[in-house]
Amino acid sequence: MKQTRRQFITITGAASAGLLLTSMDVPLKVVAPKKGFALKIYATRWGFKGSMDAFCKEVKKEGYDGIEDWFPNNVADEEALYEALDKYNLRFGALTGSGGNGFEEHQKSYTKNLLKVISKKPDFINCHAGKDFFSFKENKQLIDFAIQQSKSSGVPIYQETHRGRILFAPHVCSRFLDAFSELKLTLDISHWCAVAESLLGDQKETVAKALKRTSHIHSRIGHEESAQVSEPRAPEWKNAVNAHYAWWDVVVNQKKEAGEVLTMTTEFGPANYMWTMPYTRQPLADQWAINVHMMHEWRKRYL
């Protein structure tokens, strides 16, 4: 059926207002948190149009604990970052990674980037390191370097389960978890759903191993064909929403039982992650509103 512009505006407006609500069928096992447990929620700057000050002002207004962003590559942006963090009393989790045309370039850039960010002592460092086509031996060097630097500096360093990077698929991640007992993950399991073209029902043991090593979460919801559903409150995504919350429940309860801090970043992204109308590239949902929704859902469910 052809969708008129008025129908499109009505539907997207309802979604932004939270009128299309996905009912969650996942029962939550209630765990009494031990002393030391805390849930800290960070906002992604990805997709925000505006200055660092404007971003942090909105983040603070919504009630986030902090922000997660790529560490600045120049002095002016670094000064703007810390001025805004201080002004709005926000925490900071840093993104860093590696780039280049081959392993040697990746190793060089990763060493430089990671050491620089470590010196700034963020709450944690989330790494986009290596490539999916590098050898196990090559990628192993990058992970080993990060673990050693985390131990010597005291700064938590996590490797993200991200497409195109070292831990792009469950079976690959499992091999690195076996090789490194101290490897800690940023779980963005939406990527694995897309890579495996499934909600991972046939890889439960491998996923369970990854959940045990998770210290930080990106709470984007993916599905069998993409790392981001169009709008998590829409009923057609009920199965994907339930699957992700079932995974997140495990991690949260582990942290409660251990009395440890869990950090989470609401990381629904803009186009091309966000679905858009052909030709106009008009977004089909409100990225900012979805991320704020995820923050509130996490607080209601886990706190």
N, C-alpha and C positions, 0 to 999 in steps of 0.2 A: 504494500500500500504506500502511495506517495505521501511523504511527510511534508506538511506545509511549514512555513517559517513560524507561524503562530504556534503550531503543535510542538515544534522543536523548542521554542522558548518556554512553553508551558512545562515540558518534560524536564528540561535542564534546570529550570527554576525550581521545580519541586525537589529535584535531587539535591540542589545546593541548599535548600531549606531543610533537608533531612526528612522529607515526606516519603521517600522511597526507602523503606527500612528493611534490611535483610534480617530475618529472625535467626538467631544463633541457636543451634541445637546441641552445642557441645556442653555437657555438664562439667562444671568446674569443681575439681577436688579441692576442698578448702584446707589449706595448710596454715597453721599458726606460724608466723614468721619469727625466727630467732633474732636475738639482738644483733644488730649490724645490717640487717636487710634494709634496702632502700631501692626505690624505683625512680630513676632520674630520666626525664623525657626531653629530648633535644629536637629542635626544628631544623630542617634542611634549608639552606639558602638557594638550593637548586630551583631555578625557575622564577625567583623573586626579581622583579624589576625595580631597582632603586638602590640607594646607598646602603652602606653597612649600618649607619645610624638609623635609617628608616626601617630597615629589616629588624634590627634588635628592638626597636620601639614596638613594632607589631608583635614580635615574639613575646616580649614581656607582657603586653596587653592581653594576649591569649592565655598566658599562664604557664608557658613552658619553663623548664629549669635552665635550659641553655641552648646553644646552637651547635650544629656540625657543619663544617665547611672545609673546602680545600685551603691549605695554609697559603697565605699570600706569598707572591714571588717578588714583591718589591717593598721598600721601606715605607712608602706612603700608605699603601693598603694595610700593612701590618700595624702601623700606628692607628689607623682608622678602626681596625678590628679591636684593639685593646682599649681604645677610648670608648667605643660603644659597649663593650663587655662591662667595663667599669661603671659607665653611666647608668646602665640598666640592670646591673647586678646579675649577670648571666654567666653560666659556665660555658666551657669551650671544649669540644671534641674535634680533633683535627683529622682531615683526610690527607693522605699522601700516597704516592705510587711511583711507578717506573715507566719510562718511555724510551723509544728508540727503535732502530731497525733490526737489531739482533740482540742476543743475550748479553754481550759485553756492554753495549750501550745501556741496556736495562739495568744491569748490575751497577754501573757507574752512576746513573741517575738516581737509582733507588738508595744507594749508599749516601749520596749527597743530600737528597731530600729528607731521608729518615733522620739523619744526624742533626740536620737543621731543626726539624720539628721537635725532636727529643729535647733539644736545648731550651725550648720554650715551655716545657712542662705542662702540656695540656692534660685534661682529665684522662684521655685515652687517644691512641692513634689507630685509625682504621686504614688498612693498607689495600691498595689496588696494585698488586705486585705481579711481575712476570707475565707470561702469556700461556694460553692453553696448549700451544704447539711446541713450547720449549720442552726439553727432555726432563725426566724426573730428577736427574742429577743436577741439572741447571737450576730448576725451580727450588730444589732442596737447599741450594746455597743461599738463596734469598730468604727463605724461611728461617734457616739456621742463624743467619746474620741478625734478623729481627728479634729472635728469641734471646740471643746473647745480649743485644743492646737493651732489651726490656729488662733483663735480669740485672745488668750493671747500672742502669739509670733509675729503675723503679717505676718507669712510665709504662702502663699497660699498652701492649701493642697487639692488635688483632688482624688476622687475615680474613678478607671478606669472600664469601661464597658467591662470586660474581662471574657472569659469562665472560669469556675471553681471557680470564685471568687464571691463576694457578688452580684454584679450587672451583672450577667451573661446573663440575658434575659430582654427584654423590660418591660414585665408585672411585674417582680420582682423589677426592678429599679423604676418603677412608684410608687410602694408602699413605698419605702424609700424616694423618692422625696416628697411624701405627708406627711411623718412623720418628715422630716427635711427641713425647709424652707431655711436653709443655706448650704445645701449639694451642692457641686460643682463637676462637672464631668470632667474626661478625656474621651472624646468620641472616642472609637475605635469601631465604629459601624460594622466593618467587622465581629466581633465576633457574633453579634446579627444575622447577615445574616446566618451564619452557624448554630447557635442554632435554629433559627426559620425556617431554610431551605427555605428561601425566601428573596426577596428584601424588605420585610416589608410593602408591599402595603396594607395589611389588618390590620396594626397597626399604622396608620398615626397619630392619636391623641396622642398615647403613645410616639411615637418617637418625636413628636413636643414638648411634655413636657420636654423630655430629652435635646433637642437642646437648650431650653431656659436656662438650667442650665449648659451648657458646657462652660468651660474656657480654656481647652487645648484639642488638637486634635492629634491623631495618624492617619496619612493620608495613611494608608494601605487600599487597596480595596479588599473586600471579595466578595463572591458570594454564591449561594444557598447551596453549598456543602463544602465550605472551607472558612477559614478566609483570604485567599490570592489567588488572581488570578495568573496565571503563568507569565504574562507580561502585564501590564496595557495599553501598546501601541498597543497591538495586537487587530485587529478588532472584534474578537469573544467575547471580554469582554466589548463591547460598552455599553450594558444595565447596567452592574454593575458599570462602570465608571460614567455614567450619573447619576445613583441613588446616588452615594456617593457625587458627586459634588453638586447635588441639596441639599443634607443635609448640606454640608459644606457652601454653599452659605448663608443659613439661619443664621448660627452661625456667619460668618464673617460680614454680614450686621447688625446683632444685636450689635456686638462690635463696628462697625463704628458709628451706631446711638447713642450708649451710650458713645462714646469716651473712650473706654477701650482697654487695651492691650490684644491681642490674641496670645498665643503661640501654635506652631505646631511642631511635630516631624515626620520626614519622617521615617516610620517604617516598610517597607518591610523587611522581615527577611530571614535568611539563611535556609538551610534544617533543619528540615523537613517542615517548612513553604514554603520555596522555592521548586518548583517542580524539580525532578531529574530523570535521566535515570535509569531504573532498573539495578541492578548488579554493575554498575560503580559509581552510585550516582553522576554522572556528572550533575551540575546544568543546567537547561534549559534556564536560563537567568542570567544577571549580576545584583546581588543585589545592589551593590554600584551605578551602573549606573541608575537603576530604582529609587533609592532614590534621587539622584541628579536631575533626570528628574522631580520627584514630587516637589522638591523645586522650580525649575524654573517655572513649570506650575502654582504653587500657586502664585509666585511673578507676573507672567504675568497676571493672572486672577484677583488677588485681590489688586495689587498695581499699 
